[in-house]
Structures are given as C-alpha cells and as structure tokens.
Amino acid sequence: MHIPANNKKELGLKIKGQREKERLSLRKVASRCEISPAALSDIENGIIFPTEKTFLRILDAINYVNKPEVCDLYGELKSTVPPDVASYLINNRQAVEGIRLLMTQEQREQDEPFE
C-alpha cells in the first residue's frame, strides 16, 4: 500500500514532537523499541512507515499523551483499524463477541421493513 509522503511526515512529526517534549534521545527511544536509531529517524522524518507493533512500542516509549488521536491517524493512513483498538480486540475475546452482537442487531434493524 502506498502512503503519501506528506501523510507519513505528519505522523512522524507527531512522534518526534512528543519525543522531544519528553526530552528523550533518539537512541534511547530506539533502544526501548528494539529498532535502530536510523529507523526511528526515518519514521520521524516520514521516510518509512512503522509496523503496527513498532508504532505502538514507540508510543509507549515516548509516553504519547493523546494515543487515540495518533492511532486514528495511523489507521486512516493504512486504511485499517487503529492499532490500539486492534491490539485490544486481540487480547479481549468478550469485546469481539460484543461487537459481533452489535453487528447482528444492526443487520436485523436494516433488514426490517419500514412501517
């Protein structure tokens, strides 16, 4: 999937801004995330796009304040479910069942004839 450079850059700038706000070095965050400093620099500069796993590690490492906002952006850019939601669903079977129940109810409501 091709993600436009300016969109990757927007995500990278959000990451870099929070890292700098927390006064964390590039090397320290990269080490926490088990990636190279060069890879983190490329992510922050919009050159490469991180995997979901790496992205979530970065957010944790830099204590990202508004995770839902940046996770929504990540999801929009990849045309997928935001990674924080996906991670939660993977680890919470009850949530998955609840969503399926809602989906079934919505489908039934759509199938009912209008009166």
MODELLER restraints for C-alpha pairs under 7 A, 6 or more apart:
rsr = mdl.restraints
at = mdl.atoms
rsr.add(forms.Gaussian(group=physical.xy_distance, feature=features.Distance(at['CA:3:A'], at['CA:77:A']), mean=6.52, stdev=0.5))
rsr.add(forms.Gaussian(group=physical.xy_distance, feature=features.Distance(at['CA:5:A'], at['CA:46:A']), mean=6.27, stdev=0.5))
rsr.add(forms.Gaussian(group=physical.xy_distance, feature=features.Distance(at['CA:8:A'], at['CA:46:A']), mean=4.48, stdev=0.5))
rsr.add(forms.Gaussian(group=physical.xy_distance, feature=features.Distance(at['CA:8:A'], at['CA:49:A']), mean=6.40, stdev=0.5))
rsr.add(forms.Gaussian(group=physical.xy_distance, feature=features.Distance(at['CA:9:A'], at['CA:44:A']), mean=6.96, stdev=0.5))
rsr.add(forms.Gaussian(group=physical.xy_distance, feature=features.Distance(at['CA:9:A'], at['CA:45:A']), mean=5.68, stdev=0.5))
rsr.add(forms.Gaussian(group=physical.xy_distance, feature=features.Distance(at['CA:9:A'], at['CA:46:A']), mean=3.81, stdev=0.5))
rsr.add(forms.Gaussian(group=physical.xy_distance, feature=features.Distance(at['CA:12:A'], at['CA:43:A']), mean=5.53, stdev=0.5))
rsr.add(forms.Gaussian(group=physical.xy_distance, feature=features.Distance(at['CA:12:A'], at['CA:44:A']), mean=3.70, stdev=0.5))
rsr.add(forms.Gaussian(group=physical.xy_distance, feature=features.Distance(at['CA:12:A'], at['CA:45:A']), mean=5.60, stdev=0.5))
rsr.add(forms.Gaussian(group=physical.xy_distance, feature=features.Distance(at['CA:12:A'], at['CA:46:A']), mean=5.39, stdev=0.5))
rsr.add(forms.Gaussian(group=physical.xy_distance, feature=features.Distance(at['CA:13:A'], at['CA:44:A']), mean=5.74, stdev=0.5))
rsr.add(forms.Gaussian(group=physical.xy_distance, feature=features.Distance(at['CA:13:A'], at['CA:45:A']), mean=6.91, stdev=0.5))
rsr.add(forms.Gaussian(group=physical.xy_distance, feature=features.Distance(at['CA:15:A'], at['CA:44:A']), mean=6.29, stdev=0.5))
rsr.add(forms.Gaussian(group=physical.xy_distance, feature=features.Distance(at['CA:16:A'], at['CA:44:A']), mean=5.54, stdev=0.5))
rsr.add(forms.Gaussian(group=physical.xy_distance, feature=features.Distance(at['CA:18:A'], at['CA:62:A']), mean=6.52, stdev=0.5))
rsr.add(forms.Gaussian(group=physical.xy_distance, feature=features.Distance(at['CA:18:A'], at['CA:64:A']), mean=6.31, stdev=0.5))
rsr.add(forms.Gaussian(group=physical.xy_distance, feature=features.Distance(at['CA:19:A'], at['CA:62:A']), mean=5.30, stdev=0.5))
rsr.add(forms.Gaussian(group=physical.xy_distance, feature=features.Distance(at['CA:22:A'], at['CA:62:A']), mean=6.72, stdev=0.5))
rsr.add(forms.Gaussian(group=physical.xy_distance, feature=features.Distance(at['CA:26:A'], at['CA:37:A']), mean=5.99, stdev=0.5))
rsr.add(forms.Gaussian(group=physical.xy_distance, feature=features.Distance(at['CA:27:A'], at['CA:37:A']), mean=5.24, stdev=0.5))
rsr.add(forms.Gaussian(group=physical.xy_distance, feature=features.Distance(at['CA:29:A'], at['CA:61:A']), mean=5.99, stdev=0.5))
rsr.add(forms.Gaussian(group=physical.xy_distance, feature=features.Distance(at['CA:29:A'], at['CA:62:A']), mean=6.98, stdev=0.5))
rsr.add(forms.Gaussian(group=physical.xy_distance, feature=features.Distance(at['CA:30:A'], at['CA:36:A']), mean=5.63, stdev=0.5))
rsr.add(forms.Gaussian(group=physical.xy_distance, feature=features.Distance(at['CA:30:A'], at['CA:37:A']), mean=5.19, stdev=0.5))
rsr.add(forms.Gaussian(group=physical.xy_distance, feature=features.Distance(at['CA:30:A'], at['CA:40:A']), mean=6.08, stdev=0.5))
rsr.add(forms.Gaussian(group=physical.xy_distance, feature=features.Distance(at['CA:32:A'], at['CA:61:A']), mean=6.32, stdev=0.5))
rsr.add(forms.Gaussian(group=physical.xy_distance, feature=features.Distance(at['CA:33:A'], at['CA:54:A']), mean=6.69, stdev=0.5))
rsr.add(forms.Gaussian(group=physical.xy_distance, feature=features.Distance(at['CA:33:A'], at['CA:57:A']), mean=5.46, stdev=0.5))
rsr.add(forms.Gaussian(group=physical.xy_distance, feature=features.Distance(at['CA:33:A'], at['CA:58:A']), mean=6.00, stdev=0.5))
rsr.add(forms.Gaussian(group=physical.xy_distance, feature=features.Distance(at['CA:33:A'], at['CA:61:A']), mean=6.95, stdev=0.5))
rsr.add(forms.Gaussian(group=physical.xy_distance, feature=features.Distance(at['CA:42:A'], at['CA:48:A']), mean=5.62, stdev=0.5))
rsr.add(forms.Gaussian(group=physical.xy_distance, feature=features.Distance(at['CA:43:A'], at['CA:49:A']), mean=5.85, stdev=0.5))
rsr.add(forms.Gaussian(group=physical.xy_distance, feature=features.Distance(at['CA:43:A'], at['CA:50:A']), mean=6.54, stdev=0.5))
rsr.add(forms.Gaussian(group=physical.xy_distance, feature=features.Distance(at['CA:52:A'], at['CA:83:A']), mean=5.99, stdev=0.5))
rsr.add(forms.Gaussian(group=physical.xy_distance, feature=features.Distance(at['CA:71:A'], at['CA:82:A']), mean=5.16, stdev=0.5))
rsr.add(forms.Gaussian(group=physical.xy_distance, feature=features.Distance(at['CA:71:A'], at['CA:83:A']), mean=6.10, stdev=0.5))
rsr.add(forms.Gaussian(group=physical.xy_distance, feature=features.Distance(at['CA:71:A'], at['CA:84:A']), mean=6.39, stdev=0.5))
rsr.add(forms.Gaussian(group=physical.xy_distance, feature=features.Distance(at['CA:72:A'], at['CA:82:A']), mean=5.18, stdev=0.5))
rsr.add(forms.Gaussian(group=physical.xy_distance, feature=features.Distance(at['CA:74:A'], at['CA:82:A']), mean=6.41, stdev=0.5))
rsr.add(forms.Gaussian(group=physical.xy_distance, feature=features.Distance(at['CA:75:A'], at['CA:81:A']), mean=5.26, stdev=0.5))
rsr.add(forms.Gaussian(group=physical.xy_distance, feature=features.Distance(at['CA:75:A'], at['CA:82:A']), mean=4.22, stdev=0.5))
rsr.add(forms.Gaussian(group=physical.xy_distance, feature=features.Distance(at['CA:75:A'], at['CA:83:A']), mean=6.70, stdev=0.5))
rsr.add(forms.Gaussian(group=physical.xy_distance, feature=features.Distance(at['CA:89:A'], at['CA:95:A']), mean=6.29, stdev=0.5))
rsr.add(forms.Gaussian(group=physical.xy_distance, feature=features.Distance(at['CA:89:A'], at['CA:96:A']), mean=6.08, stdev=0.5))
